[in-house]
Every structure is written in structure tokens, then in C-alpha cells.
Amino acid sequence: MYSKIKFLLICLFVGITAYSQEGIPVYSDYLSDNYYLLHPSMAGASNCAKLRLTARKQWFDQEDAPALQTLSYNGRIGEKAGGGIILFNDKNGYHSQKGVKFTYAYHLMFSRDEIDLNQLSFGISAGLIQSQLDETKFLQSGDYDPIVDGTIVQKDSYFNIDFGMSYNYLDFYVHATIKNAIETRREIYTGYESDNLRKFILSSGYIFGNSDRILWEPSIMFQYADLTKEKAIDFNLKAYKNMDFGRLWGGLSYRTSFDGAEYNNGSGTSKQRYQSISPILGVNYKNFMFAYTYSHLGGKVQYGTGGFHQITLGLDLFCRREKYDCNCPAIN
């Protein structure tokens, strides 16, 4: 019984970021110079090819807490096309998934010259995901449940696609993506889950300031789950400072859901929404990038005392000889 309660608590506090998720959960790793993880249209959109390795771990003081690792690469293919690949491993309690995504993107340039950024991009990712449900830890010694085998690890593989578009114009950008566009039944969750895992994501931001001093980048990211009608929004602010060795940057992200879960507060019923605040610090040195993000959950009801830790390592490759003439860190 204790293991079942523990599992339910983990599912509750993961919140909207991983609800009914097939594929890569939507965390804050896109802010570590990796919009490609969310938006397939960003494959090859940048001035350089990008190799990124991300590791995320939640609640170090809790066993079977959620953890995610991603390895991605994307770059230009010829003048107008881009391609990419993402490998990921996601674990959440007794549930885990591994997968690979292949991406193709097409970029239309409306610029007057090679350094004037005015780019409309379209992208599609095809992914193969293997989901796994470990029932061997469901029951304690002596427990019995007629619907739980308790001796098997269920596995099944699925196919799905993401597609979207991006528009980058000088210091402004906007991205829109539909994730899990195909209705897919994960057989190991038959009877508990709908075929519809579709999610809509919209991101937008603008960079302003003096490149010789500090650049500021406010942005938002909105996500909507089609089946459950759950909605969440990120409010982000990043700052960039050019240094002799490269670039130093940092920021703050606040995520809140529009929906909430009810709980018993001892004297009645209260409602709590998912809320988190995430400071981030990063540095670019030559072609290398390093970033660290810490996320803290808000609300009176908490599971564990630790936060969410994330590290991103990056390498930029095959860069153009001349950068775009804009304040656009995600592109340049």
C-alpha cells in the first residue's frame, strides 16, 4: 500500500509537465539554448550546428523520482534544409520511456542579404518511443492485488510525429508546435488512457538592449493538452553579457498552470495549482556551452524537500563565417 501511495504522490507533483506524456516532457530545458527540443522547425535554423546533452533529476532525497536525459544534434543541410536527431531516456517512478526522434526542417529566407535575419521555418519530427511499466515493485511482500501481476515488466513501442513552424525576424521570434499529432494507444495503459496525447505549444520572445552592455530577453511559452484541457504558461526573462572569453548569461522562469488539484487541508478542502520558479545560469566559451538550472515548486503541499536540478552541456559546430546582424542568441 505504501508503494502505491508513493507512486500517486510522485504523479501528482510532476504536474502538468508530464501528464499523459508520450515523448520528451516539457520542462525548462529549452531555455538552455535548445528550442529544438520543443520545436522541430528550429532544426538547422541557427548559424551553427548544435550538439546538446541535458540531464535532469528531481528530488534527490526521494527514491524513483523523475529523471530525464536527452542528447540532441541539429544543423543545416544545404542552403534551405535542416535536420536533427534526439535521443532521450525518461523515468518517472515505475514508468519509463526511451526514444529517438528524427527531424526535417525547411527554411525560407526573405532577407536582403546573408546577414539580415528574416526566416520562416517549417519542421516535422518522427519519433519511435518504447514505454515501460515495471510491475515488479508494485506490491510489498504478502500483498495481493487481482489486477496487478507483480512479476512482469510490460513494454510496448509506439510511433508519433510532431510538426510546427518558426519565424525569426531580427530580434523577434515566435514558434508554434503540435506534439503527438497522431492518436496513439499505448497498450500497457489500456483502460486508463485515451488515444489522444496531443499537446499544443506556443513560444515567443524579443531581445533588446545594447550588445556592448547587457541584452534582455523576455519570453513566454504556453502549452495546452488537447484531451484534458490543461493549460500552463511560462514567463521568462534572460540577460546576456558579452565577455572577453565569450558570453555570460542567466535568467529566471516562472511556470504556473491554469488548473489545480484539490486536497484535504485538515479542516476542509483546498485547491493548489502547479507553480515553479527556475533560476538559470549559463556560459558560452568559444564553441562550448554550459548551463545549470534549479527549479523550486511552490504551494503548501510538497513531496520531498529537494528541487529539480538540470545540467546542459553544448558544443557549436560548423558555424557560418559571418553571423546574422541581430541580437538573436538562439540563432547566432
Summary of the structure (lengths in Angstrom):
residues: 332
radius of gyration: 20.8
end to end distance: 53.0
largest distance: 73.5
contacts: 1091
relative contact order: 0.19
helix: 9%
strand: 54%
